[in-house]
Amino acid sequence: SATTKVHFATQASINASNSSTDYWLYYGASSANAASPPASSSNAGLLVFENWESGSLGTWTANGWTVNGSSPFDASFHADVPSGTGGTPLDLKCAAASTVGKTGLRPRWAWRYTNGAGGPDTVAFQWSTNDFAGTNAIASLTSTTAYTDTKLAGLLPAGAEGQANFKVRWTFSRSHTSDTASTDMLRISVNNIATDATSAFGAEQDIGGM
């Protein structure tokens, strides 16, 4: 349809206003004369992509988080912590993904929080291979002011590779129940690919190596 979007990771950066003819999209190639797609690679594309456009949390496990259609970063929905829910910290955790045979893991996401009560709030993005019995930081911010940004992280360390139970999560610790947080457009690419430099919700900010 006219509203369908297809997301995939490129094998090299493509600068703004430029194009590349190195990629093909195959759909319904049933003809005997139609070109066949190349054999898939376990290291190709995106390990995780989530924008909650189904309108539900799906396979994500949430404490205090929900899916909301109010002021999304892109399209129609995002995941958020509305005011007045739960205790702290509030977390949103993905189902396990296998990184066996995959290298060069690089996350990108958008996040936002509001602070209307004056005390500091902390929003953090973490990864784990043991269901968060131990955690590893991707990014964290503590502030007393409202914050909105899009992040492109450096490569995750080698310990995130070759794991059958790789997970990521967001946590939000707030000073007052009126404070809120939200996130959207999560992508974790493989092969050390930096995902597109621009999007419908703004330019990426590189936050350096991990």
Protein Blocks (a to p, Z undefined) as FASTA:
>chain_A
ZZbccddddfbdcdehiacfkbccdehilbfkbccdddddfkgcjfbdcehlnopakjac
cehiacdfehpfbhjbccdddehiacdddddddddddfehiahiacddddddddfeopac
dddddddfelolaccdfbdcddfbdcddddddddddfklgoiakbccddddddfbfkbcc
ddehiacdehhiacdfbdfkoccddebjZZ
